[in-house]
């Protein structure tokens, strides 16, 4: 009998400039790239158990979707510690790109970060 197992799922996020986005994810959020070479239009990044892929696109509809409709929910342990470690870089982001940690009424503590193309990340921990 065969065993079917889903092992992972990785969101692919359209970005306008992959080098700019890669720098953001590495320098601000601490992700590491897997198998990227300058000039590539696709890269997967990981931090701990979380992974995302970036795809460079010049399609206005794709980039509008990133800015207006794509969000990722990243579950973490030690949310406040993560925020404190990232805070110096996060606080240098443009206005409207960061919402510091806060408690949700449904038992989750989270903070929000927008990437350079407007993709919204919800970093969250059950409280």
N, C-alpha and C positions, 0 to 999 in steps of 0.2 A: 504494500500500500504506500503511495507517495505521500510525502509530508509537504504541505505548502505553508511557508512561513514568510511573512513580511519582515524584513530586517531593518529598514530605514526608509525615511521619506525626506527629501530635501527640496525646499522651495527654490525655484529659479526666479530671480529678481531682475527685470530689465533695468539697465543703468545707462546713462548718457555717456559716461567716460569711465571705463573700467579701471584705469590707473588711479583716478581720483577716488573712486569708490573703494578700491583695494587699499589705498592708503588710509582711508577713514576706518575701515573694518580692522585693519592691523593696528594702527596707531591709537585710535580712540577706544575701540571695543576689545582689543586684544585677541582677535582671531588670527589664525595662521593659514596661509594659502597652501593648497595642495596642487603641485604640478603646474604652476603658472610660469610662463615665460613672457617677457615684454612683447607686446604686439598681439598676444592672444586675445580673443574676444569672449572667453568663457573661463571661469575659475570657480573652484569650490573652496570654501573656507570653513575651518572648524575651530571651536573653542569648547573644550570638554566634550560633552556628548551632543552639543548643538552644531549643526552644519547648515550652510546656505550656499547657493550658487549664484553667481552674477553673470549676466549675459549682456554684453554691450549691444545697444540698439540705437538706431537713429529714427525709429518709427515713432512719430508723435503720439499715436494712440497707446502704444505700449508704455511709453514714458509717462503719459497722463494716468494710466492705470496704476503705475508704481506710486505716483504722487498722491493719488486720490482714493485708491481702492485696495492696495496691498498692505497688510499688517501681519506681523509675526508675533506669536506669543511664545516666549522663551521661559520655561520653568527653571528656577535656580534654587540652590540651597545657599543660605547666607546672603540674602539680597542686600542688606545694609552694608555688609563688608564689601560686596562687589561694587556697590555704588561709591563707597568711600575710595576704593582703589581706582575707579574710573573718573572720579569727580574732577580732578584738575583738568583733564582733557574735555570732559562733558561740559564744564562751565565755560569753555572757550567757544562752544558752538554758537551759531547764529540764534538770535532771539526766536523763540517758538519751536526750537529743536529739542528741548529738554523739559520734562516734568519730573522734579525730584520725587523721592519715595513718599508714598501716601498709602493710607489704608482704605480699601474698598469695603462697602457695607456687607459684602458677601464672603468675608473672611479671607481676603487676599491682600497682600501688601505688594505694591509694584512701583516701578518708575518707567517712564516712557522716553524713547530717543528716536528722532527722525534722522535718517541717513541723508546724504547730499541730494538724493533724488526724491526725497519725501516719503520713502518707505518707513512705516511706523513700527517700532519694536516695543512690545510690552514685556519687560522683564518682571517676572512675578514669582511670588512665594506664598504658599498657604500660611496664614498667620494663626 
